[in-house]
Amino acid sequence: IGATPEGKKELVGFQVGVRESAQSWHELLAGLKARGLAIPPELAIGDGALGFWKALEEVFPTTRQQRCWVHKTVNVMDKLPKSVQPAAKQDLREIWQAPDRATAEAAITTFTEKYVAKYEKAVSCLLKDRDALLTFYDFPAEHWDHLRTSNPIESVFATVRHRTVRSKGALSQDTARLMVFKLVMAAAKSWRRLKGENQLPKVVQGVRFRDGVEVIQTPAQTAA
């Protein structure tokens, strides 16, 4: 799913892949490029599927990466005992809801110091994607809700799974592909526009943002 400069979400690519392999993702992204996506996307949001990120670096090497906070939270929780999870989840929330990068970095440090002694695997899971989890701070604050997770895709496929699970094994691959495509297109009718569409042209034009606020270049900075 992509977004136009006017903030409208659109289905830009759809393909049957092999277990989220790098080759399958490469074919999808190369297909987008061949169909006219000549200017690389500014940012890609996804989970920890390594195949996607590897393919992205090959096809669109300048596109920045943002890891999904919903997936990351689930992954960190899986490495903690249930008794600790509620407090740890709130501590993670303090990171991604921080008003600026510096506060988020401080919250990551606090999380690390609090849990590393007993739950090193959970802390390592968080820290290995530290930079990619905070990329959204370099984009307009109006867009943060959209950039922190890949929920738009996950919610669409929840609808798809609801239907395909009931169909079980009665479909051929071609029939299944067509049904899934139709379900996605039906879901697309209810997709909401991105917030802050007035900021999108600035992102497209390469305007820089810091902690969600546009960086205004002074004449001296421009000359330098």
C-alpha positions as CSV (number, residue, x, y, z in Angstrom):
1,I,0.0,0.0,0.0
2,G,1.3,3.4,-0.9
3,A,0.1,7.0,-0.6
4,T,-0.3,9.7,-3.2
5,P,0.9,13.3,-2.6
6,E,-2.8,14.1,-1.8
7,G,-2.8,11.6,1.1
8,K,-4.9,8.9,-0.6
9,K,-3.9,5.3,0.1
10,E,-3.7,3.0,-2.9
11,L,-2.9,-0.6,-3.5
12,V,0.4,-0.3,-5.5
13,G,1.5,-4.0,-5.6
14,F,0.0,-7.4,-5.2
15,Q,1.7,-10.7,-5.8
16,V,1.9,-14.3,-4.5
17,G,5.2,-14.8,-2.8
18,V,7.2,-17.6,-1.3
19,R,7.4,-17.3,2.5
20,E,8.3,-13.6,2.3
21,S,11.6,-14.5,0.6
22,A,14.0,-11.7,-0.7
23,Q,13.4,-13.0,-4.2
24,S,9.6,-12.6,-4.0
25,W,9.9,-9.1,-2.5
26,H,12.5,-8.2,-5.2
27,E,10.1,-9.2,-7.9
28,L,7.3,-7.1,-6.4
29,L,9.5,-4.0,-5.9
30,A,11.1,-4.4,-9.3
31,G,7.6,-4.7,-10.8
32,L,6.6,-1.4,-9.1
33,K,9.7,0.3,-10.7
34,A,8.9,-1.2,-14.1
35,R,5.3,0.1,-13.9
36,G,6.4,3.7,-13.3
37,L,7.5,4.2,-9.7
38,A,10.6,6.0,-11.1
39,I,11.2,8.1,-7.9
40,P,12.1,5.9,-4.9
41,P,9.7,6.1,-2.0
42,E,10.9,8.3,0.9
43,L,10.1,5.7,3.5
44,A,9.0,2.1,3.8
45,I,7.3,0.7,6.8
46,G,7.3,-3.0,7.6
47,D,7.9,-5.7,10.2
48,G,11.1,-7.7,10.7
49,A,10.8,-9.8,7.6
50,L,14.4,-9.7,6.4
51,G,13.5,-10.6,2.8
52,F,11.7,-7.3,2.4
53,W,14.5,-5.1,3.7
54,K,17.1,-6.9,1.6
55,A,15.1,-6.5,-1.5
56,L,14.3,-2.9,-0.7
57,E,18.1,-2.1,-0.4
58,E,18.6,-3.7,-3.8
59,V,15.8,-2.0,-5.7
60,F,15.3,1.3,-3.8
61,P,18.6,1.8,-1.9
62,T,17.8,5.4,-0.9
63,T,14.4,4.6,0.7
64,R,14.6,5.0,4.4
65,Q,13.3,2.2,6.8
66,Q,10.8,2.3,9.6
67,R,10.2,-0.8,11.6
68,C,6.6,-1.5,12.8
69,W,6.2,-0.8,16.5
70,V,3.2,-3.2,16.9
71,H,5.3,-6.1,15.6
72,K,8.3,-5.1,17.6
73,T,6.3,-4.9,20.8
74,V,4.9,-8.4,20.2
75,N,8.4,-9.7,19.6
76,V,9.8,-8.1,22.8
77,M,6.8,-9.4,24.8
78,D,7.4,-12.9,23.6
79,K,10.8,-12.9,25.3
80,L,9.4,-11.8,28.7
81,P,7.4,-13.7,31.4
82,K,3.7,-12.8,31.5
83,S,4.1,-11.2,34.9
84,V,6.5,-8.6,33.5
85,Q,4.7,-7.9,30.2
86,P,2.2,-5.2,31.3
87,A,4.9,-3.0,32.8
88,A,7.3,-3.6,29.9
89,K,4.6,-2.8,27.4
90,Q,4.0,0.5,29.0
91,D,7.8,1.2,29.1
92,L,7.9,0.5,25.3
93,R,4.9,2.9,24.9
94,E,7.0,5.6,26.5
95,I,9.5,5.2,23.7
96,W,7.3,5.5,20.6
97,Q,5.0,8.1,22.1
98,A,7.9,10.3,23.1
99,P,7.5,13.9,21.7
100,D,11.0,13.9,20.2
101,R,14.0,11.6,19.4
102,A,16.1,12.6,22.4
103,T,13.3,11.7,24.8
104,A,12.7,8.4,22.9
105,E,16.4,7.6,23.1
106,A,16.4,8.3,26.8
107,A,13.4,5.9,27.2
108,I,15.2,3.2,25.3
109,T,18.2,3.6,27.7
110,T,15.8,3.4,30.7
111,F,14.2,0.2,29.3
112,T,17.6,-1.3,28.7
113,E,18.8,-0.6,32.2
114,K,15.6,-1.9,33.7
115,Y,15.4,-5.2,32.0
116,V,18.8,-6.2,30.6
117,A,20.1,-8.0,33.7
118,K,17.2,-10.6,33.7
119,Y,15.8,-10.4,30.2
120,E,18.8,-9.8,27.9
121,K,17.0,-11.4,24.9
122,A,14.1,-8.9,25.1
123,V,16.5,-6.0,25.3
124,S,18.6,-7.3,22.4
125,C,15.4,-7.7,20.3
126,L,14.6,-4.0,20.9
127,L,18.1,-2.6,20.4
128,K,18.9,-4.4,17.1
129,D,16.4,-2.2,15.3
130,R,16.9,0.9,17.4
131,D,17.6,3.3,14.6
132,A,14.9,1.9,12.3
133,L,12.3,2.2,15.0
134,L,12.9,6.0,15.4
135,T,13.0,7.0,11.7
136,F,9.5,8.5,11.9
137,Y,10.9,11.5,13.9
138,D,12.4,12.7,10.6
139,F,9.0,13.1,9.1
140,P,6.0,15.5,9.8
141,A,4.4,14.9,13.2
142,E,1.0,14.7,11.5
143,H,2.2,11.5,9.8
144,W,3.6,9.7,12.9
145,D,0.4,7.7,13.5
146,H,0.7,6.3,10.0
147,L,4.4,5.7,10.0
148,R,4.9,3.9,13.3
149,T,3.1,0.7,12.2
150,S,2.2,-1.4,9.2
151,N,-1.4,-1.8,10.6
152,P,-3.1,-0.6,7.3
153,I,-1.8,-3.8,5.6
154,E,-2.4,-6.0,8.7
155,S,-6.0,-4.9,9.0
156,V,-6.6,-5.6,5.3
157,F,-5.2,-9.1,5.5
158,A,-7.2,-9.8,8.7
159,T,-10.3,-9.5,6.4
160,V,-8.6,-11.6,3.8
161,R,-7.7,-14.4,6.3
162,H,-11.3,-14.3,7.7
163,R,-12.6,-15.3,4.3
164,T,-9.8,-17.6,3.0
165,V,-9.7,-19.7,6.2
166,R,-13.4,-20.6,5.6
167,S,-12.7,-21.5,2.0
168,K,-10.0,-23.9,3.1
169,G,-8.4,-25.9,0.3
170,A,-11.2,-25.7,-2.3
171,L,-9.5,-23.0,-4.4
172,S,-6.9,-23.2,-7.1
173,Q,-4.0,-20.7,-6.8
174,D,-5.5,-18.5,-9.6
175,T,-8.9,-18.5,-8.0
176,A,-7.4,-17.8,-4.6
177,R,-5.4,-14.9,-6.0
178,L,-8.4,-13.4,-7.7
179,M,-10.5,-13.7,-4.5
180,V,-7.8,-12.1,-2.3
181,F,-7.4,-9.3,-4.8
182,K,-11.1,-8.6,-4.9
183,L,-11.2,-8.6,-1.0
184,V,-8.3,-6.1,-0.9
185,M,-10.0,-3.8,-3.4
186,A,-13.3,-3.9,-1.5
187,A,-11.4,-3.0,1.7
188,A,-9.7,-0.2,-0.1
189,K,-13.0,1.7,-0.4
190,S,-12.9,2.4,3.3
191,W,-9.3,3.4,3.6
192,R,-8.9,6.8,5.3
193,R,-6.7,9.5,3.9
194,L,-3.4,10.2,5.6
195,K,-3.5,13.0,8.1
196,G,-1.5,16.2,7.3
197,E,-1.8,15.9,3.5
198,N,-0.6,19.5,3.3
199,Q,2.8,18.2,4.5
200,L,3.0,15.4,1.9
201,P,4.2,17.7,-1.0
202,K,7.0,18.9,1.2
203,V,8.1,15.3,1.9
204,V,8.0,14.6,-1.8
205,Q,10.1,17.7,-2.5
206,G,12.7,16.7,0.0
207,V,12.0,19.2,2.7
208,R,13.8,18.1,6.0
209,F,12.0,17.6,9.2
210,R,13.4,17.2,12.7
211,D,11.3,15.8,15.5
212,G,8.2,16.3,13.3
213,V,8.8,20.0,12.6
214,E,10.0,21.4,9.3
215,V,13.6,22.5,9.3
216,I,13.6,26.1,8.1
217,Q,16.8,26.9,6.2
218,T,18.2,30.4,6.9
219,P,19.9,32.3,4.0
220,A,23.3,31.7,5.7
221,Q,22.6,28.0,5.9
222,T,21.5,27.9,2.3
223,A,24.7,29.7,1.2
224,A,26.9,27.3,3.2
